[in-house]
Amino acid sequence: MQKVVLRTYSKLWKIPFKIYSIDNLKLLIPINPWDVVVFSICLIFITLVGKVLFFIEIPFVFKYGIFPWAFTKLIGTVKLDGKKPYKYFYDMFIFRISTMKYERFKAFKLDKLVGFKENLIIGKKAKIEYDDSNNLHEKVMKNLNVLKK
């Protein structure tokens, strides 16, 4: 392990968090705790799927070693839209179930109907008096019917 001189507190976040030893047992390679968590979750998932789909016979080394390790490496290195895959799918799930509308990546609520004073309909102008009432749509449709005649 090398010594690092920290001149500011912000540089602390750039140091990777790794486990170099457990108790007095020095590890051969440093381990990222997040990789251990992802590996464990993948191992549990593969075990549960193996119990449900008992007819699929996968060799022990692949099932409990190579597949979880490969999935952990995939999760740790691949970026979707500049984010880690779990964060990307979490944000996508929240976006899909949310009732909020988004404009320029910020959520906002649309409390009232938005309208304009003039709408271009088939090359002609339909003048509409703007108000905050709910009958704005009715006025637009009425002017549209007048212009079509």
Backbone torsions as a table, in degrees:
resi	resn	phi	psi	omega
1	MET	NA	134.5	-179.0
2	GLN	-98.1	151.7	179.3
3	LYS	-84.3	141.8	-179.1
4	VAL	-122.9	131.8	177.3
5	VAL	-95.1	123.6	179.7
6	LEU	-104.6	113.7	178.7
7	ARG	-90.2	-27.1	176.8
8	THR	-132.9	159.0	-179.1
9	TYR	-69.0	-29.5	-177.5
10	SER	-66.0	-26.3	178.8
11	LYS	-71.4	-15.6	179.1
12	LEU	-62.3	-34.0	-177.1
13	TRP	-74.7	-14.3	179.6
14	LYS	-87.1	-8.9	178.4
15	ILE	-81.3	124.9	179.7
16	PRO	-69.1	136.8	179.6
17	PHE	-85.4	116.0	-178.3
18	LYS	-138.4	154.2	175.6
19	ILE	-100.2	121.9	-178.2
20	TYR	-99.6	-24.4	178.6
21	SER	-154.3	153.8	175.9
22	ILE	-117.7	115.9	-173.7
23	ASP	59.6	-119.3	176.9
24	ASN	-105.8	9.2	-179.6
25	LEU	-92.2	111.8	-179.9
26	LYS	-79.2	130.2	-179.4
27	LEU	-81.1	152.4	180.0
28	LEU	-67.0	-41.3	177.5
29	ILE	-130.2	148.7	176.5
30	PRO	-67.3	142.4	-176.6
31	ILE	-116.5	133.2	174.2
32	ASN	-81.6	125.5	-179.5
33	PRO	-59.4	-33.0	179.1
34	TRP	-64.8	-38.0	177.5
35	ASP	-63.8	-36.0	177.9
36	VAL	-65.3	-40.5	179.1
37	VAL	-65.5	-46.5	-179.9
38	VAL	-64.4	-41.2	177.9
39	PHE	-60.7	-43.0	179.9
40	SER	-65.2	-43.2	179.0
41	ILE	-63.1	-43.2	179.0
42	CYS	-64.6	-39.7	179.0
43	LEU	-63.3	-43.0	177.7
44	ILE	-64.6	-42.9	179.3
45	PHE	-61.5	-45.5	179.8
46	ILE	-64.5	-38.3	178.0
47	THR	-63.9	-44.6	179.8
48	LEU	-65.7	-41.9	178.2
49	VAL	-65.2	-37.3	177.8
50	GLY	-64.3	-32.2	177.2
51	LYS	-71.9	-38.9	-178.9
52	VAL	-74.5	-46.8	-179.6
53	LEU	-98.7	68.4	-172.9
54	PHE	-68.2	-18.1	-176.8
55	PHE	-78.5	-12.8	178.3
56	ILE	-87.4	117.8	179.6
57	GLU	-102.8	110.5	176.7
58	ILE	-113.8	136.0	179.0
59	PRO	-56.3	147.5	-175.3
60	PHE	-56.2	-43.2	-177.1
61	VAL	-63.6	-40.9	178.5
62	PHE	-69.9	-44.9	-173.6
63	LYS	-65.5	-43.7	-174.6
64	TYR	-109.8	7.5	-179.7
65	GLY	-132.2	-64.7	-172.0
66	ILE	-72.6	-44.0	-179.4
67	PHE	-63.1	-49.8	177.7
68	PRO	-63.1	-38.7	179.1
69	TRP	-63.8	-44.6	-179.8
70	ALA	-64.8	-41.2	178.6
71	PHE	-64.4	-39.5	178.2
72	THR	-63.8	-43.5	177.6
73	LYS	-64.7	-39.4	178.6
74	LEU	-62.5	-47.4	179.7
75	ILE	-63.3	-36.6	-176.7
76	GLY	-76.8	-23.9	-174.0
77	THR	-109.7	-33.2	-175.9
78	VAL	-75.4	140.3	175.5
79	LYS	-124.2	132.0	175.6
80	LEU	-111.2	118.3	180.0
81	ASP	57.5	33.0	178.4
82	GLY	81.3	7.8	-178.6
83	LYS	-123.8	161.3	172.2
84	LYS	-65.7	149.6	-175.3
85	PRO	-58.4	-40.1	-179.4
86	TYR	-65.9	-37.9	178.5
87	LYS	-69.8	-38.7	179.0
88	TYR	-63.0	-48.1	-178.5
89	PHE	-70.0	-31.9	175.4
90	TYR	-64.8	-47.3	178.4
91	ASP	-63.7	-37.6	178.1
92	MET	-65.2	-40.4	178.0
93	PHE	-63.6	-45.9	179.0
94	ILE	-62.9	-39.2	178.6
95	PHE	-63.3	-41.4	-177.3
96	ARG	-69.2	-36.2	-176.9
97	ILE	-91.2	-7.4	-176.9
98	SER	-76.3	147.3	175.5
99	THR	-95.7	-2.6	-178.9
100	MET	-75.7	153.2	172.3
101	LYS	-101.4	147.1	-176.7
102	TYR	-118.6	135.0	176.3
103	GLU	-135.7	120.5	-178.4
104	ARG	55.3	44.1	175.1
105	PHE	66.5	17.8	176.9
106	LYS	-124.9	139.3	-178.9
107	ALA	-80.5	143.4	174.9
108	PHE	-148.2	159.6	177.6
109	LYS	-105.3	138.3	178.0
110	LEU	-101.0	101.3	-174.1
111	ASP	-85.8	-30.0	-176.4
112	LYS	-134.6	164.7	178.3
113	LEU	-72.1	133.4	-178.7
114	VAL	-96.7	131.1	179.5
115	GLY	-140.4	167.5	180.0
116	PHE	-121.4	159.2	-179.1
117	LYS	-71.8	-31.4	179.2
118	GLU	-131.0	132.3	175.2
119	ASN	-117.1	133.7	176.3
120	LEU	-85.5	117.7	-179.8
121	ILE	-126.3	114.7	178.6
122	ILE	50.9	45.6	175.4
123	GLY	77.6	-0.1	179.6
124	LYS	-116.3	155.4	-180.0
125	LYS	-95.3	131.4	174.3
126	ALA	-108.9	113.2	-178.6
127	LYS	-81.5	130.9	-178.6
128	ILE	-130.6	132.8	174.8
129	GLU	-78.7	126.0	-175.6
130	TYR	-85.3	130.0	170.9
131	ASP	-147.1	167.4	-176.5
132	ASP	-88.5	7.4	-177.1
133	SER	-77.4	167.6	-177.6
134	ASN	-79.9	-9.2	-177.5
135	ASN	-89.2	16.8	176.9
136	LEU	-62.9	-40.3	179.2
137	HIS	-62.0	-40.2	179.5
138	GLU	-63.4	-39.8	179.6
139	LYS	-65.9	-39.5	178.4
140	VAL	-63.6	-46.4	180.0
141	MET	-63.3	-37.3	179.9
142	LYS	-66.0	-43.1	178.1
143	ASN	-67.7	-32.9	177.9
144	LEU	-65.0	-43.1	178.4
145	ASN	-65.4	-35.2	177.9
146	VAL	-66.1	-41.8	-178.2
147	LEU	-70.8	-30.3	-179.5
148	LYS	-71.1	-25.7	-177.8
149	LYS	-75.2	NA	NA
